[in-house]
Amino acid sequence: MTALPPTPPAGSGRPPESAINIGGDLAPAMLRRIAVLHGFGVAPPGAPCTIMMTLRATDRELQACLAGGARGYVEVESDLGLPAPALRGLAAPDRLHVSVTTASCFSMAMPPILGGEMIARGWLRPDRVHDLELCLHEAVSNAVVHGNLGIRNGPGGDREAFDRFHREIHSRMAMRDYARRRVSIDISNEADQAVVAVSDEGEGYQAASPDVAPDAKSGRGLRLLRELADAVDVTAGGSRISMMFKR
Amino acid sequence: MDYAVQTAADGLRVTLAGRMTLVDHEKFRAVVESIERMQGERCVFDLSGLEFVDSSGLGMFLIARDVALPKNVEIELFGAQESVRRILQIAKFQTLFRVTP
């Protein structure tokens, strides 16, 4: 667990001027500490911010903060462990970053929200939204199940194997060490395409073969990605999947 | 995902709506149990209200097929919206199921 830096002494002044302001429902002292640690400013309560920090991520809050112009949405536990480089990159207006715990990620439906926001910002052609949504969904599912929960194989086999697979998901999700690992989504708007990258904190995994029998019960996620995105890149030993969508 | 199971003259009609994903395993398990108990030779999945299906959802249809085949029950995937139909096509489900518009 990372120790929090000491609170700046009273009267030491405001956090330094920054291109990035953070806000959210964290205790003001914690927001200030994060701001000082990363060189961010703190948005006044209720004012728009660049990065919304939250104690418990929800679809509703994600949608509201992005609609309000935020470029980042980050779930923060009592300790920090924030994805600092990705957050500093949000000084550029053509990026989005979402970072939530595995437990929250499993209960959220982020792809339709992010797809809608990408269209609203002119980063994605509206006729590609279903492609984006399925690709992002599959990449996030991989990050949760095979990445952060460390479940190597899909359900495969018969009905009993399917049930065992799902019991294992719920069993590991109940363990804090698994549930608190982060899933991060980085979206950047480039000259003629949007790049969507999904990262996890697992130990990496071997991507399934692109050739999947029609009656295989699993292993189809990456194949769908390769069919629907314009390009797919798996890096960091399988812990990061980047997908390109041309405009 | 929301679902409804109704007995039909020739078998079973299962209506699915919303988003069918990894988290719907328990609900779909109930559907599979209905197929296990059903009489008749046809199980129609009405997909007209289904907005989204992921690779886990595709796997669930295959579990249903595994249960239906030994009972000589044919599964029909009926009325899928364009976005869902495209996924069924990519997965080559037309080679495994009767897929109807």
HADDOCK unambig.tbl for C-alpha pairs under 7 A between the chains (distance, minus, plus):
assign (segid A and resid 130 and name CA) (segid B and resid 83 and name CA) 6.54 0.50 0.50
assign (segid A and resid 134 and name CA) (segid B and resid 54 and name CA) 6.76 0.50 0.50
assign (segid A and resid 158 and name CA) (segid B and resid 63 and name CA) 6.98 0.50 0.50
assign (segid A and resid 159 and name CA) (segid B and resid 63 and name CA) 6.02 0.50 0.50
assign (segid A and resid 214 and name CA) (segid B and resid 91 and name CA) 6.08 0.50 0.50
assign (segid A and resid 214 and name CA) (segid B and resid 92 and name CA) 5.87 0.50 0.50
assign (segid A and resid 214 and name CA) (segid B and resid 93 and name CA) 6.73 0.50 0.50
assign (segid A and resid 215 and name CA) (segid B and resid 62 and name CA) 6.58 0.50 0.50
assign (segid A and resid 217 and name CA) (segid B and resid 59 and name CA) 4.47 0.50 0.50
assign (segid A and resid 217 and name CA) (segid B and resid 62 and name CA) 6.45 0.50 0.50
assign (segid A and resid 218 and name CA) (segid B and resid 59 and name CA) 6.21 0.50 0.50
assign (segid A and resid 220 and name CA) (segid B and resid 55 and name CA) 5.91 0.50 0.50
assign (segid A and resid 221 and name CA) (segid B and resid 55 and name CA) 5.57 0.50 0.50
